[in-house]
Amino acid sequence: MKNNRQKLILEIIRSQNVQTQEALMQKLRESGYSVTQATVSRDINSLRLIKVPDGSGGYKYAESGMKSAAGTSKFLAMFTENVISVARGQNIVCLKCLTGMAQAVCAALDNVGRENIVGTLAGEDTVFLLCRTEKDAESLTDELQHLLPGA
């Protein structure tokens, strides 16, 4: 039942702009699932869903593209503690980090694994992420900017 519900959640967020847990809960109920907000919240965490810009000034749920829950939590901790800014130039995303932390942030991101990232390169305080396309870089930039403290 849980696996079927989570598959449905992925289908819903792939095909519709779902901005809140309440909206997702309603869509699940319309499909015959009797769920609580706590269940939906656990599913969102389990599926590692994130909120990304929806193009109209709001945010919607989306897949994070991160493969490993352990890698995801390590990356999120590294990112929120050490990344100062995120910027994009064509298909390259640049992370500015606290001095000496770029390699650790880069390694944490490498461990997560992202299909839209071709490769990474870290210096002392900067990480470059080479994305497959400009659209991939734009999407990744939006996602990472949303993770910045205070975003």
N, C-alpha and C positions, 0 to 999 in steps of 0.2 A: 504494500500500500504506500509506504513512504517513498520507495523508488518511483512508482507511477506518479505520485503527487509531484515529486521533484522534477521528473521528466516534463510534466505538464507546466510547471513553473517556468522551465527553460523555454518551452514552446511559446508560452504567453509573453515572456519578456522579449523574445526574439521577434515577435510579430506585432507587438503593441507597445505604446508608451505607457509604462506603469510607473507612476511617480511615488506612490506611498505603499506601505505595508497594508493599509486598509483597502486600497484599490486591488492589490494582489489577492487579498483575502476574499474580496467580493467576487473576483474572477474565478477563484477556486470553488467558491460556493456555487456559482452559476454552473460549474462543471460537475457538481454533485459531491464535492468534498466538504465535509463538515470540519472546519479548522478554526483554531483560535489564533489570536495575534501572537501568542507565545510560540505556537507551532510554526507559523509563517516566519517569525524571526529566527528560529532555529534553522529552518530550511534555507533562509537567506545566508546565514553564516556558514552552514554546511556546504552550500553551493558556491561560496565565496563570491557572492554577487556584490557589485559595487554600484554607485550612482555616478552617472556620466551626464554631461549636458545633453538636453533633448533638442536643442536647436531653436527653442522658443523662449529661452531665458530660465527654464526650469531644469530639473534633473530627473532622470529615469533610471530604473534598474537595468543592469547589463552584466554579462559574464566578465569576470576579471581577466580571463585568459591565463591565469596562474595555475600551474599543474599541481603543486604540492601545498597542502595545508601547513605543514611545518615550515617549508620554505617561505610561504606567504607571510606567516606571522613573524618570522625572523626579518624578512625584507621590510614589512610594515614598521617594525620597531626601529630598524636601522634607518629607514627613510625618514620617519617622523622626528627622530632624534638628531639627524645629521644633515639633511638636505635643506638648503636655504632657498633655492629657487629652481624653477623648471622653465626652459625655453626651447623653442624649435626653430630650426633653419632647414627648410625643405624636408628631406627625409631623415634628418638627424635631430635627436633630442639631447639637450645638454642639461645635466644636473650640476648645480653649484652646491658644494658641500662644505662643511666645516673643514678647516685645514687638517690634513692627515687622514680624513675619513672616506675619501672617494673610493679607494680600493676595497674597503669593507662593504660599502654600499653596493658597489659594482658586483662583488662576489655574491652578496645576498640576492641581488637581482638575477645573476646567472643561475643560481640554484633554484630559483622559482621556475625558470624556463618559460619563454614566450615565443610563440611561433612567428609573430610579426617582427621580432628583433633578429637581425642577421648576426650582429656581433656587438660587443661592448669594449670600451677602452677607458681605463681610469688613470688619472694622474694624481697629484697631491690633493687637489680640492675640486676637481672637475671629472665628470663621467660623461662620455659620449655614447649614445645608443644609436646604432645604425639600424634604421627600420627598412622594411622591404619597399614601402611606398610612402609618398607624402601623406596620404590619407591615414596610413598606419601611424605615422609620426604625430599627426594632428590628434588622433584618437588617444594615443598614449600620453601625449602632453596634457590633454584635458583630464585624463584619468589621474595622472600623477599630481597635477596642480590641485586637484580636489583632495588629495591626501595630505597636502602641506598643512602644518598646524595653523589654525586660524582661518582656513579656507571655508 
